[in-house]
């Protein structure tokens, strides 16, 4: 099978499309014929060697956590799913023609593989950091870097829970944030004052890692009310860095519920082939996305 792999840590150029042996579903796992794989910032952080404590691995290694596809192997002890089912979920080395998933859910009716692949890690992360930051219905959440996949999910989940959101993003994404129910403002000089003019901030999320932790603490008045998923130096300022997943099966079930009810939709900004994995990582690292990037097979 074809698979994206890297044999050394480094930039996007270390990614190569290779011929590899097919993986197989062990106990409690399923294998899918991958139709699409999500491109997440954690993918290039792993490729650079930033995440070795959270994601230890031996080289050469595959790439990717999220995928959607057709079940073709069911491991021992797995119930409720069979060959031919369409599922989306999390596993390992998902930039490949076949991948083993450790958590999955049936794809909601009408959802395309390309769309489904963009949800698993994004929704798990969004649900986790909303919970960890402790924001409550009726309060206001500030989201720095709100237009990407996680931000898109956070805005819609918060709206469903009665939490007001202020989102920051580039000028081109202001209307997009407003379409998801957020008050919007731009990055750049004076952004914190622009946020203050929009209202009180009870909690804040840093999704972009653009050096805004001090301002977020100032806006909330409490470092314990700020969570970052992108700035590895956040703990030095008393802010929690959230990088360990919670219950992925529960998150996938909630994603499927919200999608089925029409309460969650994350657009696919761009799709790539496996041979374009390096370009996908380059674009992901550049940021300024609207929605998700995915690999399509």
Buried (B, 14 or more C-beta within 10 A) or exposed (E): BBBBBBEEBEEBEBBBBBEBEBBEBBEEBBBBBBBBBBBBBBBBBBBBEBBEEEBEBEEBBBBBBBBBBBBBBBBEEBEEBEEEBBBBBBBBBBBBBBBBBBBBBBBBEEBBBBBBBBBBBBBBBBBBBBEBBEBEEEBBBBBBBBBBBBBBBBBBBBBEEEBBBBBBBBEEBBEBBEEBBBBBBBBEEEBBEBBEEBEBBBBBBBBBBBEBBEBBBBBBEEBEBBBBBBBEEBEEBEBBBBBEBBEBBEBBBBBBEBBEEEEBBBEBBBBBEBEBBBBBBBBBBEBBBBBBBBBBB
